[in-house]
Amino acid sequence: MKNKNLILMVLGLSLISSVCSAACINRVKLNILKDVKVYQCEDETISYLQPNNTTYEGLCGPTAGANAFYAYCRNTFVDPKLIAPKYFWDITPGVRPDILKSGLNRMFKNNSECLKGNWKYYYSTNRWDFLDSVYFEVRRGNGTQKRIISNTGTKAIRSPVLVLTKAYGKNLHWVTVVDIVGYKPSKMNSDYEKPECKVIYNDSGTQTTEACKTFVNRSNEIDDHWYTDIVLPEYVHLVFEPA
């Protein structure tokens, strides 16, 4: 029994050290969308609170879409609950990658404040291509969302990438990646295993700093179920590419 407890304690400490979530406590005051809850994080990026929904249709996709709309559409706020049925509805629980991509493209084309361009659906066949892709895309400098870089205190534009992950339960979940730190892109390198390699993402009013290895593993597991294996590849992410 002592050995079992020790193992559980070690596993618990390992999880704590690889994932650190912090609430974004500064709620943004909106004059029109008063019921929409959106928060500014410590690094000055924003994180929408995912609305409750009484149907089987999850709202993590529209919530991530609202985060992206803010970043690429002149810091404009929208209501995730209102854009969900208009742009992101499908018959499956949650939002499929192709539906989220096409919905974002229609949404951007219908709003003049958005950058011109297209959302594209990418997947990778291995963890290195995946991390390299997200790293380069999030640092392209497109859009208007600036992030305070913690080790320098300076601000830099970050271009959010929407990534499909397996949540710590069994459900799939969209998150908004706003940065990757401690990582140097290179084919087949081991940087993703180093403790300083972190993926920073916003999700439902919080910002999470997670070990790259942990995040990569969760992004790899999205096709582990029999009902996702036939329709989803691995390492799915949506990126915005300006025209």
KEBATI-441378 format. One line per 8 residues: number of its first residue (from 1); for each residue y, z, x of N, C-alpha, C, CB. Coordinates in steps of 0.05 Angstrom, whole numbers, plus 5000, padded with zeros to 4 digits. Atoms other than C-alpha are relative to their C-alpha. Glycine has a CB too. Layout:
// residues N
NUM	Y/Z/X/Y/Z/X/Y/Z/X/Y/Z/X  ...
//
This chain:
// residues 243
1	4976/5000/5017/5000/5000/5000/5025/5000/5017/5000/5024/4981  4977/4999/4982/5048/5016/5057/5006/4972/5012/4996/5020/5022  4996/5026/4988/5037/4948/5088/5011/4981/4979/4973/4989/5010  4989/5018/5021/5050/4913/5021/5029/5006/4995/4984/5004/4974  4972/4993/5004/5115/4952/5011/5017/4989/5023/5003/5030/4998  4985/5009/4977/5136/4934/5082/5005/4970/4998/4985/5006/5026  4997/5029/5003/5123/4860/5068/5021/4993/4980/4973/4987/4992  4980/5005/5021/5163/4863/5004/5028/5006/5010/4994/5017/4975
9	4973/4993/4990/5221/4897/5040/5010/4979/5019/4999/5028/5014  4992/5021/4981/5221/4845/5096/5008/4975/4985/4977/4995/5019  4993/5023/5015/5220/4789/5045/5027/5003/4986/4978/4994/4979  4974/4995/5013/5278/4821/5008/5023/4998/5019/4999/5027/4987  4979/5001/4980/5319/4829/5071/5004/4971/5009/4993/5017/5024  4998/5028/4992/5304/4757/5090/5016/4984/4979/4972/4987/5004  4985/5014/5022/5329/4732/5022/5029/5007/5001/4988/5006/4973  4972/4991/4999/5392/4774/5027/5015/4987/5023/5001/5030/5002
17	4986/5011/4977/5408/4748/5096/5004/4970/4998/4984/5006/5025  4998/5029/5002/5399/4675/5076/5018/4991/4977/4973/4988/4997  4984/5007/5023/5439/4676/5011/5021/5022/4996/4983/4996/4975  4978/4981/5005/5507/4708/4999/5018/4988/4979/5016/5007/5026  4984/5010/5021/5541/4697/4932/5024/5020/4995/4984/4997/4974  4976/4983/5005/5612/4722/4916/5014/4988/4975/5019/5000/5024  4985/5009/5023/5648/4719/4850/5028/4990/5008/5003/5023/4979  4973/5011/4996/5711/4677/4849/5018/5015/4980/5002/4969/4997
25	4989/4981/5019/5755/4731/4819/5027/4992/4988/5004/5027/5013  4973/5008/5009/5822/4695/4809/4997/4979/4977/5017/4989/5023  5002/5019/5023/5819/4664/4739/5025/4983/4998/4994/5015/4974  4978/5019/5002/5862/4602/4732/5010/5002/4971/4991/4971/5007  4987/4999/5027/5911/4608/4673/5005/4972/4990/5026/5017/5001  4997/5027/5011/5907/4546/4630/5015/5002/4974/4972/4987/4995  4983/4999/5024/5960/4534/4577/4986/4987/4976/5026/4987/5005  5012/5014/5022/5919/4486/4535/4970/5008/4996/5001/4969/5005
33	5029/4994/5002/5845/4499/4550/4996/5030/5004/4983/4984/5021  4999/4971/4996/5852/4574/4539/4972/5013/5000/5017/5012/4978  5027/4989/5002/5778/4585/4524/4983/4993/5024/4986/4992/4975  5015/5009/4977/5756/4551/4588/5004/5020/5023/5008/4971/5009  4999/4981/4978/5739/4599/4644/4995/4986/5027/4980/5023/4996  5002/5013/4973/5753/4571/4714/5013/5018/5020/5012/4971/5000  4990/4980/4981/5764/4612/4776/5005/4986/5027/4979/5022/5004  4994/5009/4972/5795/4601/4845/4985/5019/5019/5030/5000/5005
41	5016/4985/4981/5749/4623/4901/5018/5009/5024/4976/4984/5010  4984/4990/4977/5772/4658/4965/5010/4977/5018/4983/5019/5016  4992/5022/4983/5775/4591/5001/5018/4980/4986/4975/4985/5010  4982/5015/5017/5819/4563/4945/4987/4976/4986/5023/4991/5016  5014/5020/5017/5766/4515/4917/4996/5013/4973/4972/4991/5012  5003/4989/5027/5751/4523/4843/4971/4999/4991/5018/4985/4980  5028/4998/5010/5688/4542/4805/5002/5006/4970/4984/5022/5015  5001/4995/5029/5680/4534/4730/4977/5019/4993/4997/4973/4985
49	5022/4984/5011/5640/4586/4692/4985/4982/4981/5011/5025/4985  5016/5017/5018/5582/4551/4659/5000/5011/4972/4971/4998/5011  4999/4989/5028/5591/4557/4583/4972/5005/4990/5014/4980/4982  5025/4996/5014/5536/4585/4540/4995/4977/4981/5000/5027/4984  5008/5022/5019/5498/4535/4497/4976/5009/4984/4994/4974/5015  5022/4991/5017/5454/4550/4438/4978/4979/4997/5011/5007/4972  5021/5020/5001/5415/4485/4444/4984/4999/5026/5012/4972/4994  5016/5002/4976/5362/4465/4494/5014/4985/5023/4974/4986/4993
57	4986/5016/4980/5413/4422/4530/5016/5018/5019/5018/4979/4987  4986/4983/4981/5435/4458/4593/5027/4988/5007/4984/5004/5025  4972/5009/4994/5508/4453/4616/5007/5002/5029/5019/5015/4983  4993/4998/4971/5502/4459/4691/5010/4973/5010/4975/5009/5017  4990/5027/4992/5511/4383/4698/5029/4996/4993/4982/4979/4988  4971/5002/5007/5576/4380/4658/5018/5019/5014/5003/5004/4970  4984/4980/4985/5600/4443/4694/5005/4990/5028/4986/5027/5000  4996/5012/4974/5589/4410/4761/5018/4976/4998/4973/4992/5013
65	4982/5022/5004/5622/4348/4733/5029/5008/4997/4991/4984/4976  4973/4990/5003/5683/4389/4714/5012/5008/5028/5001/5024/4981  4992/4993/4973/5686/4416/4786/5009/4975/5015/4978/5014/5015  4995/5026/4986/5684/4344/4812/5025/4987/4989/4977/4981/4997  4976/5012/5012/5737/4321/4762/5026/5012/5011/4999/5003/4969  4977/4986/4988/5785/4373/4789/5006/4990/5028/4995/5030/5000  4997/5008/4971/5773/4351/4861/5009/4972/5004/4974/5005/5014  4994/5028/4997/5780/4276/4850/5021/4989/4980/4975/4984/4998
73	4981/5009/5022/5829/4273/4791/5025/5017/5000/4986/5001/4973  4974/4986/4997/5892/4306/4817/5001/5028/4989/5022/4983/4986  5002/4972/5008/5870/4377/4804/5003/5004/4970/5021/5016/5015  4998/4999/5030/5862/4364/4729/4976/5016/4989/5000/4972/4988  5021/4984/5012/5822/4413/4687/4990/4987/4974/5010/5029/4994  5013/5009/5025/5773/4395/4631/4982/5022/4989/4984/4973/5005  5018/4981/5012/5727/4432/4584/4972/4990/5002/5008/5005/4970  5027/5009/4997/5654/4426/4605/4985/4997/4973/4984/5019/5018
81	5014/5000/5025/5631/4440/4534/5008/4976/4983/5006/5026/4984  4991/5023/5015/5673/4383/4506/4991/4973/5013/5030/5000/4998  5008/5025/4986/5655/4331/4559/4970/4996/4999/5010/5000/5029  5029/5002/4999/5581/4346/4554/4989/4980/4979/4988/5028/4995  5011/5019/5020/5565/4310/4487/5013/4972/5002/5004/5011/4973  4986/5026/4999/5616/4255/4501/4989/4982/5023/5030/5004/5003  5007/5015/4976/5592/4235/4571/4972/5005/5011/5020/5005/5021  5024/4992/4985/5528/4271/4590/4976/5007/4983/5006/5024/5017
89	5023/4993/5018/5481/4276/4530/4976/4982/5006/5009/4998/4971  5025/5015/5001/5409/4255/4536/4979/5017/4985/4990/4993/5028  5020/4986/5017/5345/4275/4499/4984/5021/5016/4981/4980/4988  5015/4981/4984/5318/4316/4557/5016/5026/5003/4993/4989/5027  4985/4976/4993/5336/4389/4572/5015/4995/5026/4981/5025/5003  4984/5005/4976/5392/4388/4623/5009/4972/5001/4984/5007/5025  4989/5027/4996/5423/4325/4651/4986/4986/5023/5030/5001/5005  5013/5015/4979/5384/4273/4689/5020/4989/5020/4983/4977/4988
97	4981/5010/4981/5416/4246/4753/5013/4974/4992/4986/4996/5027  4988/5025/5008/5425/4176/4725/5020/5003/4977/4978/4980/4991  4981/4995/5022/5459/4204/4662/5025/5013/5011/4987/5018/4979  4976/4987/4988/5505/4249/4704/5017/4980/5015/4991/5023/5019  4986/5021/4985/5523/4190/4748/5015/4981/4981/4981/4984/5018  4987/5019/5018/5538/4141/4691/5022/5014/4984/4979/4988/4982  4980/4985/5015/5575/4195/4652/5025/5005/5017/4989/5026/4991  4977/4995/4983/5620/4212/4711/5015/4974/5004/4991/5011/5027
105	4986/5025/4996/5635/4138/4722/5016/4992/4976/4980/4978/5007  4985/5006/5025/5655/4128/4649/5024/5019/4997/4982/5003/4975  4979/4980/5002/5696/4193/4651/5023/4993/5019/4988/5027/5006  4980/5006/4981/5733/4172/4714/5015/4974/4992/4988/4996/5028  4987/5025/5008/5747/4102/4687/5019/5004/4976/4979/4978/4994  4984/4994/5024/5776/4132/4623/5024/5018/5006/4983/5013/4979  4978/4982/4993/5825/4176/4661/5016/4990/5024/4990/5029/5005  4984/5013/4979/5882/4146/4701/5006/5018/5024/5026/4990/4988
113	4994/4982/4978/5892/4209/4743/4977/5000/5021/5005/5028/4990  5023/5000/4982/5824/4198/4776/5002/4979/5022/4974/4997/4985  5001/5020/4979/5814/4162/4842/4983/4977/4991/4988/5012/5026  5016/5023/5006/5787/4092/4836/4976/4999/5018/5017/4974/5003  5025/5001/4985/5715/4085/4857/4977/5004/4982/5001/5021/5022  5025/4997/5016/5644/4099/4835/4984/5024/5011/4984/4975/5001  5020/4980/4993/5595/4156/4833/4974/4986/5005/4998/5022/4978  5025/5012/4993/5530/4138/4866/4978/5021/5003/5002/4983/5026
121	5023/4982/5000/5461/4169/4861/4984/4994/5025/4982/4995/4973  5015/5003/4976/5427/4181/4927/4976/5020/5001/5018/5005/5025  5021/4981/4994/5362/4213/4948/4991/4994/5029/4975/4997/4980  5009/5002/4972/5331/4224/5017/4970/5005/5002/5016/5020/5018  5029/4997/4996/5261/4222/5044/4993/5023/5018/4988/4974/5010  5005/4977/4983/5270/4279/5093/5025/5017/5002/4991/4991/5029  4978/4980/5000/5314/4340/5105/5023/4992/5018/4990/5027/5008  4978/5007/4981/5353/4310/5163/5018/4979/4987/4988/4989/5026
129	4983/5020/5014/5376/4249/5124/5016/5013/4978/4982/4977/4989  4986/4987/5022/5394/4294/5066/5024/5016/5010/4980/5019/4986  4978/4984/4990/5436/4343/5106/5022/4983/5013/4990/5021/5020  4980/5019/4988/5469/4287/5146/5017/4987/4978/4986/4979/5017  4986/5014/5021/5487/4251/5082/5020/5019/4986/4980/4990/4979  4982/4981/5014/5517/4313/5047/5022/5008/5019/4984/5025/4991  4980/4992/4980/5553/4334/5111/5022/4979/5002/4987/5005/5028  4980/5022/4997/5587/4266/5120/5016/4996/4975/4987/4974/5009
137	4987/5006/5026/5603/4257/5046/5021/5022/4994/4980/4997/4978  4982/4978/5007/5634/4326/5037/5025/5001/5018/4985/5026/5000  4978/4999/4981/5679/4315/5097/5015/4973/5002/4990/5008/5027  4987/5026/4999/5704/4245/5079/5030/5002/4996/4988/4982/4978  4971/4997/5004/5773/4272/5061/5011/4986/4976/5014/4990/5024  4991/5012/5025/5776/4240/4992/5006/5021/4979/4979/4980/4990  4993/4981/5021/5809/4274/4934/5023/5018/5007/4976/5016/4992  4977/4982/4997/5859/4331/4928/4992/5029/5004/5018/4997/4976
145	5008/4972/4997/5817/4394/4936/4999/5008/5029/4972/5004/4987  4999/4989/4973/5834/4432/4998/4985/5026/5001/5029/5004/5010  5015/4976/4996/5791/4487/5026/5010/5014/5025/4969/4994/5002  4993/4985/4977/5811/4543/5073/4976/5003/5018/5012/5028/4992  5023/4998/4981/5766/4540/5134/5001/5028/5013/5002/4977/5023  4999/4971/4994/5748/4612/5148/5004/5007/5029/4975/5013/4991  4998/4993/4971/5743/4610/5224/5027/4992/5012/4978/4987/5015  4974/5009/4989/5811/4577/5233/5024/5008/4982/5000/4970/5004
153	4978/4994/5018/5851/4595/5171/5015/4976/4991/5019/5020/5012  4987/5024/5008/5873/4523/5165/4987/4988/4974/5000/4979/5023  5011/5013/5024/5863/4479/5103/4992/4971/5006/5021/5000/4977  5009/5027/4997/5824/4415/5100/4989/4990/4973/4978/4998/5022  5010/5011/5025/5807/4368/5043/4970/4998/5002/5012/4972/4994  5028/5003/5002/5735/4372/5022/4993/4984/4975/4986/5028/5000  5008/5019/5021/5701/4320/4978/4973/5009/4988/4999/4971/5010  5024/4988/5010/5650/4356/4934/4977/4980/4995/5005/5015/4975
161	5025/5015/5005/5578/4330/4929/4984/5016/4979/4984/4995/5026  5016/4986/5020/5535/4347/4868/4971/4997/5008/5005/4988/4972  5027/4999/4991/5465/4368/4888/4982/5013/4979/4998/5015/5027  5020/4989/5019/5404/4379/4844/4981/5018/5016/4984/4978/4986  5017/4981/4986/5365/4441/4866/4980/5012/4980/5017/5022/5013  5018/4983/5016/5308/4484/4841/5012/5028/5001/4970/4999/5010  4988/4974/5001/5339/4549/4818/4979/5021/5009/5011/5007/4972  5019/4980/4991/5307/4615/4839/4980/5007/4979/5015/5025/5008
169	5021/5000/5020/5271/4613/4773/4984/4974/5003/5011/5004/4971  5014/5025/4999/5234/4549/4755/5017/4976/4992/4975/5001/4983  4984/5022/5011/5291/4509/4725/5014/4985/5022/5020/5011/4980  4983/5016/4982/5328/4453/4759/5029/5005/4994/4993/4969/4997  4972/4992/5003/5402/4464/4770/5018/4984/5018/5002/5030/5006  4980/5015/4985/5463/4424/4791/5020/5020/5012/5015/4980/4982  4979/4984/4987/5511/4456/4841/5019/4981/5014/4987/5020/5021  4978/5016/4988/5576/4432/4873/5003/5009/5029/5026/5004/4984
177	4998/4994/4972/5572/4431/4949/5029/4994/5010/4979/4985/5018  4973/5004/4991/5641/4441/4980/5002/5000/5031/5018/5022/4989  5000/5002/4971/5622/4446/5054/4973/5006/5012/5021/5020/5011  5023/4992/4983/5568/4451/5107/5012/5008/5027/4979/4977/5003  4989/4990/4975/5584/4492/5169/4977/5006/5019/5018/5025/4996  5021/4993/4979/5547/4505/5235/4979/4979/5003/4988/5026/4993  5020/5022/4999/5513/4437/5232/5011/4976/5014/4990/4993/4971  4992/5025/4987/5517/4376/5277/4980/4978/4992/5001/5004/5031
185	5018/5022/5009/5488/4313/5245/4987/4986/5024/5015/4980/4983  5016/5014/4979/5433/4283/5287/4972/4997/4989/5001/5015/5027  5027/5004/5010/5366/4253/5271/4980/5020/5012/4991/4971/5006  5022/4982/4993/5309/4302/5272/5008/5024/5017/4979/4984/5015  4993/4976/4984/5349/4360/5301/4992/5025/4985/5031/5000/5006  5009/4974/5012/5334/4433/5287/5023/5017/4992/4982/5015/5019  4976/4984/5008/5405/4455/5270/4997/5013/4973/5025/4983/5001  5003/4990/5027/5385/4465/5198/4985/5027/5000/4986/4980/4982
193	5015/4975/4999/5340/4523/5219/5016/5023/5013/4974/4996/5016  4985/4979/4986/5394/4560/5258/5015/5017/4980/5020/4987/5020  4986/4982/5019/5426/4621/5224/5029/4993/4994/4998/5028/5010  4972/5006/5004/5496/4594/5233/5004/4975/4982/5014/4995/5026  4998/5024/5018/5480/4531/5192/5000/5010/4971/4976/4980/5005  4997/4990/5028/5505/4545/5121/5009/4978/4982/5019/5024/4999  4990/5017/5021/5514/4505/5058/5016/5017/4981/4976/4986/4984  4982/4984/5018/5572/4529/5015/5003/4984/4974/5028/5004/5014
201	4998/5014/5026/5570/4512/4941/5011/5018/4979/4972/4989/4992  4989/4986/5023/5605/4532/4877/4983/4996/4976/5029/4990/4995  5018/5001/5023/5568/4548/4814/5006/5022/4981/4970/5001/5009  4996/4981/5022/5587/4583/4749/5017/5024/5007/4973/5010/4990  4981/4979/4994/5647/4622/4773/4995/5015/5025/5000/5019/4978  5006/4987/4975/5617/4640/4840/5001/4980/5022/4973/5014/4999  5004/5017/4976/5614/4613/4911/4978/5012/5016/5026/4997/5016  5023/4991/4985/5549/4618/4949/4999/4987/5028/4974/4994/4985
209	5004/5009/4973/5539/4613/5024/4970/5004/5006/5018/5015/5021  5029/4998/4998/5466/4597/5036/4990/4986/5026/4987/4986/4975  5012/5011/4976/5424/4584/5098/4991/4971/4994/4976/5017/5010  5008/5028/5004/5414/4509/5106/4971/4996/4995/5008/4983/5025  5029/5003/5004/5339/4517/5111/4992/5008/4972/4985/5018/5020  5006/4991/5027/5337/4555/5045/5009/4979/4980/5013/5027/4994  4989/5020/5018/5381/4504/5010/4984/4974/5000/5030/4994/5007  5016/5025/4996/5342/4445/5038/4973/5003/4985/4995/4994/5030
217	5026/4995/5013/5276/4476/5013/5003/4998/4970/4989/5027/5009  4996/5001/5029/5304/4485/4943/5006/4972/4990/5022/5019/4991  4994/5028/5007/5330/4413/4942/4975/4983/5002/5022/4989/5018  5025/5014/4997/5261/4390/4964/4980/5005/4977/4987/5007/5026  5019/4992/5019/5225/4426/4908/5004/4990/4971/4999/5030/4998  4994/5009/5027/5256/4390/4849/4979/4982/4987/5026/4985/5000  5021/5017/5012/5196/4344/4841/4973/5013/5002/4999/4973/5015  5025/4986/4996/5144/4398/4848/4984/5003/4974/5005/5027/5011
225	5014/4997/5026/5126/4401/4773/4988/4973/4992/5019/5010/4978  5012/5025/5008/5081/4349/4741/5019/4983/4983/4975/5006/4983  4982/5016/5017/5136/4329/4692/5025/4991/5015/5009/5017/4977  4978/5011/4984/5188/4319/4748/4991/4981/5022/5016/5023/5012  5011/5016/4978/5143/4288/4800/5001/4970/4994/4972/5009/5007  5002/5029/5007/5138/4222/4762/5028/4988/4995/4983/4996/4976  4973/5011/5006/5213/4215/4749/5021/5006/5021/5009/5010/4973  4980/4992/4980/5249/4248/4807/4990/4997/5028/5009/5029/4995
233	5006/4999/4971/5250/4236/4882/5008/5027/5010/5014/4976/5015  4992/4975/4988/5268/4291/4931/5029/4997/5010/4982/5007/5023  4973/4999/4988/5337/4312/4956/5020/4983/4984/4999/4992/5029  4982/5016/5017/5377/4283/4898/5029/5011/5003/4991/5001/4970  4972/4993/4999/5453/4283/4906/5017/4977/4991/5008/5009/5028  4981/5019/5010/5511/4248/4874/5026/5001/5017/5007/5004/4970  4976/5001/4983/5571/4225/4916/5020/4981/4988/4992/4992/5029  4979/5018/5009/5638/4194/4900/5009/4983/5023/5024/5016/4988
241	4991/5018/4979/5656/4132/4939/5024/4984/4990/4977/4980/5008  4975/5014/5009/5728/4106/4932/4997/4970/5002/5023/5009/5017  5000/5029/5000/5739/4033/4917/5015/4989/5024/5013/4989/4974
//
